[in-house]
Amino acid sequence: MDKEYKKLVLGCQNCKIDFIIEPEDFMFYEKIKVPPPTFCFDCRLQRKLAFLNERDLFKRNCDKCLKSTVSMYSPESPYKVYCTSCYNGRGDLYEYGTNYDFSKTFFEQFDELWKKVPRLHLAHKNNNAEGCEYANYIYHGKNVYLSYEVVYSEDILYSRQVHEGNRNCIDCENIHSNERGYELFDSSKNYNSRFLIRSNQCVDSVYLFDCNNCTDCFMSYNLRNKSYVFRNEQLTREEYLKNMKDIAFDSYTMQEKLKKEFFDLSKKALYRFAMMKNTKDCTGDFIENSKNALYSFSLIDVENSKYIVFDTNKTRDSYDLLYVGRTELCYELTNAGAGCTNSMFSVDIGTCYDTKYCVSCNDSKNLFGCVGLKNKQYCILNKQYTKEEYEKLLPEVIESMNNLNYTDKRGVVYKYGEFFPFELSPYSYNQSLIYEIFPLSKEEIEKRGYLWRDEKVKQYIPTIESSKLPDRINDITDDILEEVISCPNNGKVETKCTLAYKIMPNELSFYRFMKIPLPRKCPNCRYYERSKWKNPWKLWNRSCMCDKKDHFHKIDKCEVKFETSYSPDRPEIVYCEKCYQNEVY
């Protein structure tokens, strides 16, 4: 007879707020043989985010050949960091292997090992193309500059979460299969377009919000299969072209006016409670081709999983994953995939089976507490064992983790079944992704016992103020390539302002071709400016706001309830699926 599970309410070890473990959660934890979590979803997510540093890059010498590199590890970091050529030729990492010491906690021993084993200066996987020296988390990219999480794309500048098939895109985020795109956000399959938010398959269009399959449209929202729409008004081709001719798109002054108009316009749009496409029994946002994916965000092809954030494809029966793809029976992973199965509590692993508490291991199986191994099996703390030795020692190590607990500075206890403690992250709080998703002041970060890294004063000497740049792109000469342009935010901490920036040759060519004025802020400040379009990775229970009398609901106001990432205090008009389709499609 099947075991009966009941819903359980627990207090989070970290934030002390109650969270719920559902019966299906218990079934999953028992299936993969781990205890239920003692952290709530937000705090579990924060731990994984703390182990990712995408955008804080530093000049640092390779610890082997002393060659100058760009690295995600600061110069004062205690980790051993190699350039790509030295890392690829690093040889056997068994030399760092150590016997398990039952008088010390596992996490202490792992931290010691992690600091000894060479680290790759940037997260580049299967990426041999040139032109990506100033980019991080790159997989088969080409000519990528100051961009992050880029997969099978080329000629990308100042962008993030660039999925497969993008070309010639600048200042974009969460995009797929776009070409000649500028300031695209949550958008895919667009061509020769700019300032598109949550819009797909649009051509030669500007300032669109939630529009699909549109051509030659401007400053509009909620359009489907339209052409020649100008400020949500249908025009003839001749009328549209005449109106567009009167707008100076190449002027920065005009662009700033249009951006403000666009942001105000977006508030008038109807908002779908969640972006779902070809899904069944899913909750979350931006989910495609998935089934039974719960409390999850930005997914493609996921089934029977929960608490997944940013999954590229083919994940099955997994929980608590961040930035992954092609995983099965996995739990508490970040930056992992490529065929991982039955793997848990790990960072930066690929094509691994039965791998737990590992970092940067690939094409391996039966590993526990290992760093940097490839094509290995039956290892603990990078030491090789026979199959029999490994299977005898591993249960003893797990028992030791439960009996000899690691306790952090705040008194939080870590046993087997918990992801790495915050304190083991190689990055300070404000270097890692946790700072972007869960921002705190320096004082609050230090009060909570986390590390804060003060930014060193940049040595840039601006040669021109951004306010002194010519207003129109046609008035910009090639001399601009030699200038160091000051950012008006002047080192603002909240946006990690770099004080100054330069224009790259290919960037200038793009602006000229697309008739786009030069940006007036540094790439970091532009990135944070786009954050206003982001929804949190959190769900609220709400009701549909539709009060149309001609919809399917028989009473004046729709009473359909749903979970949505739009909090109740936000101004957007949020509809259920049926009401939204009735109005937009």
C-alpha positions in Angstrom: 0.0 0.0 0.0 1.3 3.5 -0.9 2.5 5.6 2.0 0.2 8.5 2.9 1.7 11.9 3.1 0.3 15.0 4.7 0.9 18.7 4.2 3.5 20.1 6.6 4.2 23.7 7.7 7.8 24.4 8.7 9.6 27.5 9.8 12.5 28.4 7.6 15.9 28.2 9.3 17.1 31.3 7.5 14.3 33.8 7.4 12.1 32.2 10.1 9.0 32.5 7.9 6.7 29.5 7.6 6.6 27.5 4.4 4.7 24.5 3.2 5.8 21.1 2.1 3.1 19.4 0.1 2.4 15.6 -0.1 3.9 15.4 -3.6 7.0 17.1 -2.3 7.5 14.4 0.2 7.1 11.8 -2.5 9.9 13.4 -4.5 12.3 13.7 -1.6 11.7 10.1 -0.7 12.2 9.1 -4.4 15.7 10.6 -4.5 16.5 9.7 -0.9 17.0 13.2 0.6 15.4 14.8 3.7 12.9 17.6 3.2 14.4 21.1 3.1 14.7 23.3 6.1 14.9 26.5 4.0 11.9 28.1 2.2 11.9 28.5 -1.6 13.2 32.1 -1.5 16.0 31.2 0.8 16.9 28.1 -1.2 17.0 30.2 -4.3 19.2 32.9 -2.6 21.8 30.3 -1.7 22.1 29.1 -5.3 22.2 32.7 -6.6 25.1 33.4 -4.2 27.2 31.0 -6.1 26.8 32.7 -9.5 28.8 35.8 -10.5 27.9 36.8 -14.1 28.7 40.5 -14.4 31.4 41.5 -11.9 34.6 40.9 -14.0 38.2 41.8 -13.0 41.6 41.9 -14.4 43.6 39.1 -12.9 46.8 37.2 -13.8 46.6 33.4 -14.4 48.1 31.7 -11.3 50.1 29.4 -13.6 51.4 31.3 -16.6 50.9 34.8 -15.1 49.2 35.9 -18.3 46.7 38.8 -17.7 43.1 37.6 -18.0 39.5 38.8 -17.4 38.1 36.8 -14.5 34.9 36.5 -12.4 37.3 36.0 -9.4 38.7 39.2 -7.9 42.5 39.5 -7.6 42.3 39.2 -3.8 40.2 36.0 -4.1 41.9 33.0 -2.4 41.0 30.7 -5.3 43.5 29.4 -7.7 42.5 30.8 -11.1 43.8 29.6 -14.5 43.5 31.1 -18.0 41.7 28.9 -20.6 44.9 27.3 -22.1 46.4 26.4 -18.6 43.0 25.1 -17.4 42.6 22.9 -20.4 46.1 21.5 -19.9 45.9 21.2 -16.1 46.3 17.4 -16.1 45.0 15.0 -13.5 43.4 16.6 -10.4 43.8 13.6 -8.2 46.9 15.3 -6.8 44.5 17.5 -4.8 42.6 14.5 -3.4 42.4 14.0 0.3 41.3 11.5 2.8 38.0 12.2 4.5 38.6 13.5 8.1 35.7 12.4 10.4 36.9 14.9 13.0 35.9 17.9 10.8 32.7 18.9 9.1 32.3 18.0 5.4 31.8 21.6 4.4 35.1 22.7 6.0 36.9 20.0 4.1 35.2 20.8 0.9 36.0 24.5 1.3 39.7 23.7 1.7 39.7 21.5 -1.4 37.9 24.1 -3.5 40.5 26.7 -2.7 43.3 24.4 -3.9 41.9 23.1 -7.2 42.4 25.4 -10.2 39.4 27.3 -11.4 38.7 28.5 -15.0 38.8 32.3 -15.1 35.4 32.6 -16.8 32.5 30.2 -17.3 33.0 29.2 -21.0 31.8 25.8 -22.1 32.5 24.3 -25.5 33.4 27.8 -26.6 36.5 28.0 -28.7 35.5 31.0 -30.9 37.4 34.2 -30.5 35.8 37.4 -29.5 34.3 36.3 -26.1 37.2 37.4 -23.8 34.9 39.9 -22.1 31.9 37.7 -21.6 30.8 35.2 -19.0 28.7 32.0 -19.0 29.1 31.4 -22.7 28.2 28.2 -24.6 29.1 28.2 -28.3 29.2 31.9 -28.7 31.0 34.1 -31.2 31.9 37.8 -30.9 30.2 38.3 -27.6 31.1 41.4 -25.5 30.1 42.2 -22.0 27.2 39.8 -22.2 26.2 36.9 -20.0 24.4 33.5 -20.4 24.8 33.4 -24.2 24.1 30.2 -26.0 24.7 29.5 -29.8 24.6 33.2 -30.7 26.9 35.7 -32.3 27.6 39.4 -32.5 26.0 40.1 -29.1 26.8 43.2 -26.9 25.7 44.2 -23.5 23.0 41.5 -23.2 21.9 38.7 -20.9 20.1 35.4 -21.1 20.6 35.1 -24.8 19.2 31.8 -26.0 20.0 30.0 -29.2 19.9 31.7 -32.6 20.4 35.4 -32.0 22.6 37.6 -34.2 23.5 41.3 -34.1 21.7 42.2 -30.9 22.6 45.0 -28.4 21.2 45.7 -24.9 18.8 42.8 -24.8 17.6 40.3 -22.2 15.9 36.9 -22.3 15.8 36.7 -26.1 15.6 33.8 -28.6 16.2 33.7 -32.3 16.3 37.5 -33.0 18.4 39.3 -35.6 19.2 43.0 -35.6 17.6 43.7 -32.3 18.0 46.6 -29.9 16.5 46.8 -26.4 14.5 43.6 -26.7 13.2 42.0 -23.5 11.5 38.7 -23.1 11.1 38.5 -26.9 11.8 36.0 -29.7 12.0 35.6 -33.5 12.0 39.3 -34.2 13.9 41.0 -37.1 15.2 44.5 -37.5 13.3 45.8 -34.5 14.0 47.8 -31.3 12.3 48.4 -27.9 10.1 45.3 -28.0 8.8 43.9 -24.7 7.3 40.4 -24.6 6.8 40.5 -28.3 7.5 37.8 -30.9 7.8 37.3 -34.6 7.8 41.0 -35.4 9.6 42.7 -38.2 10.6 46.4 -38.7 8.8 47.4 -35.6 9.5 49.8 -32.7 8.1 50.2 -29.2 5.8 47.3 -29.0 4.5 45.6 -25.8 2.9 42.1 -25.9 2.6 42.0 -29.7 2.9 38.9 -31.9 3.5 38.4 -35.7 3.4 42.1 -36.5 5.2 44.0 -39.3 5.7 47.8 -39.5 4.1 48.7 -36.2 4.9 51.5 -33.8 4.1 52.4 -30.1 1.4 49.8 -29.6 0.3 47.0 -27.3 -1.7 43.8 -27.4 -1.5 43.5 -31.2 -1.8 40.2 -33.1 -1.1 39.7 -36.8 -1.1 43.4 -37.7 0.7 45.7 -40.0 0.9 49.5 -40.2 -0.5 50.2 -36.7 0.6 53.5 -35.3 0.0 54.2 -31.6 -2.6 51.4 -31.6 -4.4 52.9 -34.6 -4.7 51.0 -37.9 -3.4 53.0 -40.8 -2.8 52.4 -44.5 0.7 51.7 -45.6 1.0 55.2 -47.0 -0.3 56.9 -43.8 2.0 54.8 -41.6 5.1 55.6 -43.6 4.3 59.3 -43.6 3.8 59.4 -39.8 7.0 57.4 -39.3 9.0 59.7 -41.5 8.1 62.6 -39.2 9.7 60.9 -36.2 13.5 61.5 -35.7 14.4 58.0 -34.4 18.1 58.9 -34.8 17.8 61.7 -32.2 18.6 60.9 -28.5 16.3 63.7 -27.4 13.4 62.1 -29.3 14.3 58.6 -28.1 14.0 59.6 -24.5 10.6 61.1 -25.1 9.5 58.0 -26.9 10.8 55.7 -24.1 8.8 57.6 -21.5 5.7 57.5 -23.8 6.2 53.7 -24.2 6.5 53.0 -20.5 3.3 55.0 -19.8 1.6 53.2 -22.7 2.5 49.8 -21.4 0.5 50.5 -18.2 -2.7 50.7 -20.4 -2.2 47.2 -21.8 -4.0 44.1 -20.7 -1.7 41.7 -18.9 -2.1 37.9 -19.2 -1.8 36.5 -15.6 1.1 34.3 -16.8 3.0 33.8 -20.1 2.1 30.1 -20.9 2.4 28.4 -24.2 1.4 24.7 -24.8 1.3 23.9 -21.1 -0.8 21.7 -18.9 -1.1 21.9 -15.1 1.7 24.5 -14.7 2.1 27.5 -12.4 4.7 30.2 -12.7 5.6 32.5 -15.6 7.2 32.2 -19.1 6.6 28.5 -19.5 6.5 26.7 -22.8 5.8 23.1 -23.9 5.7 21.8 -20.3 3.5 19.7 -18.1 3.1 19.7 -14.4 5.8 22.3 -13.8 4.9 24.1 -10.6 6.1 27.4 -9.1 8.6 27.8 -11.9 9.8 30.5 -14.2 11.3 30.8 -17.7 11.1 27.1 -18.8 11.0 25.2 -22.0 10.0 21.5 -22.1 9.8 20.6 -18.4 7.7 17.9 -16.8 6.8 16.8 -13.3 9.1 19.3 -11.7 8.9 22.2 -9.2 10.8 25.3 -8.1 12.8 25.6 -11.4 14.1 28.9 -12.5 15.4 29.3 -16.1 15.5 25.9 -17.7 16.4 25.7 -21.4 15.0 22.2 -22.3 14.2 18.7 -21.3 14.1 18.6 -17.6 12.1 15.8 -15.9 11.2 14.9 -12.3 13.4 17.6 -10.6 13.2 20.2 -7.9 15.0 23.4 -7.0 17.2 24.0 -10.1 18.6 27.3 -11.3 20.0 27.9 -14.9 19.9 24.3 -16.1 18.9 22.1 -19.0 18.5 18.4 -19.8 18.3 17.1 -16.3 16.4 14.2 -14.6 15.9 13.3 -11.0 18.0 16.3 -10.0 17.8 18.5 -6.9 19.4 21.8 -5.8 21.7 22.4 -8.8 22.8 25.7 -10.3 24.4 26.2 -13.7 24.1 22.6 -14.6 22.8 20.2 -17.2 23.8 18.6 -20.5 22.4 15.3 -19.4 22.7 15.3 -15.6 20.8 12.5 -13.8 20.4 11.8 -10.1 22.7 14.7 -9.2 22.3 17.1 -6.3 23.7 20.0 -4.3 26.2 21.0 -7.0 27.4 24.0 -9.1 28.6 24.1 -12.7 28.3 20.4 -13.6 27.5 18.7 -16.9 26.6 15.2 -18.1 27.0 13.7 -14.6 25.3 10.8 -12.9 24.9 10.3 -9.1 27.0 13.4 -8.4 26.6 15.2 -5.1 28.2 18.3 -3.6 30.5 18.9 -6.6 31.7 21.9 -8.5 32.8 22.1 -12.1 32.8 18.3 -12.7 31.8 16.9 -16.2 31.2 13.6 -17.8 31.5 11.8 -14.5 29.5 9.6 -12.2 29.5 8.5 -8.5 31.3 11.6 -7.2 30.9 13.2 -3.8 32.5 16.5 -2.7 34.7 16.8 -5.8 36.0 19.8 -7.8 37.1 20.0 -11.4 37.0 16.3 -12.3 36.2 15.0 -15.8 35.6 11.4 -16.9 36.0 10.1 -13.4 34.0 7.9 -11.0 34.0 6.7 -7.4 35.8 9.7 -6.0 35.3 11.5 -2.6 37.1 14.9 -2.1 38.9 14.2 -5.4 40.4 11.0 -4.1 40.0 7.8 -6.2 38.4 4.7 -4.7 37.4 1.4 -5.9 33.6 0.8 -6.4 33.5 -1.3 -3.2 35.5 1.3 -1.2 33.3 4.1 -2.4 30.1 2.4 -1.6 31.3 1.6 1.9 32.7 5.0 2.7 29.9 7.2 1.2 27.2 6.2 3.8 29.7 6.9 6.6 30.4 10.4 5.2 26.7 11.2 5.0 26.2 9.9 8.5 29.0 12.1 9.6 27.4 15.2 8.0 24.3 14.5 10.0 26.1 13.9 13.3 28.8 16.6 13.0 26.9 19.6 11.6 28.4 22.7 10.0 27.0 25.8 11.7 27.4 29.2 10.0 28.1 32.5 11.7 24.3 33.1 12.0 23.7 29.8 13.7 22.1 28.1 10.7 22.8 24.4 10.7 23.7 22.5 7.5 23.3 18.7 7.4 23.2 16.3 4.5 20.4 17.4 2.1 21.2 21.1 2.2 22.9 23.1 -0.6 26.3 24.7 0.2 26.3 27.3 3.0 26.4 31.0 1.9 29.8 31.3 3.5 31.4 28.9 1.0 30.6 31.1 -2.0 33.7 32.5 -3.7 31.8 35.8 -4.2 30.7 38.6 -1.9 26.9 39.2 -1.7 27.1 42.3 -4.0 29.2 40.4 -6.6 26.8 37.6 -7.0 23.4 37.3 -8.6 21.7 37.3 -5.3 22.3 41.1 -5.1 20.3 41.7 -8.2 17.3 39.6 -7.3 17.3 40.2 -3.5 19.0 43.6 -3.2 20.1 44.8 0.3 22.1 47.7 1.6 25.7 47.3 2.6 24.7 47.7 6.3 22.0 45.0 6.1 24.2 42.6 4.2 27.0 42.9 6.8 24.4 42.7 9.6 23.2 39.4 8.3 26.8 38.1 8.3 27.3 38.1 4.5 30.4 39.6 2.8 30.3 43.0 1.1 33.1 44.0 -1.4 33.8 47.7 -1.8 34.3 48.5 -5.4 37.7 49.9 -6.1 37.7 53.3 -7.6 38.0 53.0 -11.4 40.9 54.7 -13.0 39.0 55.9 -16.0 39.6 59.5 -17.0 36.6 60.6 -19.1 37.5 62.7 -22.2 33.9 63.7 -22.9 30.6 64.0 -21.0 27.7 62.0 -22.3 25.6 65.2 -22.2 28.0 66.8 -24.7 27.6 64.0 -27.3 25.9 65.0 -30.6 22.1 64.4 -30.5 21.9 62.5 -33.7 23.8 59.4 -34.8 24.6 61.0 -38.3 26.6 63.7 -36.5 28.9 61.1 -34.7 32.3 60.8 -36.3 34.7 57.9 -36.0 36.6 60.0 -33.4 34.1 58.8 -30.8 35.9 55.4 -30.8 38.9 57.1 -29.1 36.8 58.9 -26.4 36.1 57.8 -22.8 32.5 58.9 -22.1 31.4 59.8 -18.6 28.2 58.1 -17.2 25.8 60.6 -15.6 25.2 58.2 -12.7 28.7 58.9 -11.6 29.5 55.6 -9.8 26.0 54.9 -8.4 26.3 51.8 -6.2 22.8 50.4 -6.9 23.5 50.0 -10.6 27.2 49.2 -10.3 27.9 52.2 -12.4 31.4 52.0 -14.1 31.7 55.8 -14.2 32.7 55.8 -17.9 32.4 53.7 -21.0 33.6 53.4 -24.6 31.9 52.8 -27.9 33.2 49.7 -29.8 33.7 49.8 -33.6 31.0 47.1 -34.3 28.7 48.8 -31.9 29.0 52.1 -33.8 28.4 50.4 -37.1 25.2 48.9 -35.6 23.9 52.2 -34.4 24.6 53.8 -37.8 22.9 51.1 -39.7 19.9 51.0 -37.4 19.8 54.8 -37.1 20.0 54.6 -33.3 21.5 57.4 -31.2 24.5 56.7 -29.0 23.6 55.5 -25.4 24.2 58.1 -22.7 24.8 55.7 -19.8 27.3 52.9 -19.1 26.2 49.3 -19.9 25.7 48.5 -16.2 23.3 51.4 -15.7 21.4 50.5 -18.9 21.1 46.9 -17.6 19.6 48.0 -14.4 17.3 50.4 -16.2 15.8 47.4 -18.1 15.0 45.7 -14.7 11.8 47.7 -14.5 10.3 45.1 -17.0 11.2 42.1 -14.9 8.7 40.2 -12.8 9.8 38.6 -9.5 10.3 34.8 -9.2 7.3 34.7 -6.8 3.6 34.0 -7.1 0.5 35.6 -5.5 -3.1 34.3 -5.4 -5.3 36.8 -7.3 -8.6 37.0 -9.2 -9.2 38.1 -12.8 -9.8 41.9 -13.1 -12.0 41.6 -16.1 -15.5 43.3 -15.8 -16.5 43.1 -19.5 -20.1 42.0 -19.8 -19.7 40.3 -23.2 -17.2 37.7 -21.9 -17.8 34.1 -20.9 -18.6 34.9 -17.3 -22.2 35.4 -16.7 -21.8 38.0 -14.0 -20.3 41.4 -14.6 -16.9 40.6 -13.0 -14.9 37.5 -13.7 -14.2 35.3 -10.6 -11.5 33.1 -12.0 -8.6 32.7 -9.6 -5.0 32.1 -10.5 -1.4 32.3 -9.3 0.5 35.2 -10.9 3.9 36.9 -10.6 2.0 40.3 -10.5 1.6 41.2 -6.9 -1.9 42.6 -5.8 -0.4 46.1 -5.2 0.8 46.5 -8.8 -1.1 48.8 -11.3 -1.3 46.4 -14.2 -4.7 45.1 -15.4 -4.3 41.4 -15.1 -6.7 39.0 -16.8 -7.2 35.2 -16.7 -6.5 33.2 -19.8 -10.0 33.2 -21.3 -10.6 36.9 -20.7 -7.2 37.8 -22.1 -7.7 35.8 -25.3 -11.2 37.2 -25.7 -9.7 40.7 -25.8 -6.4 40.3 -27.5 -6.6 37.5 -30.0 
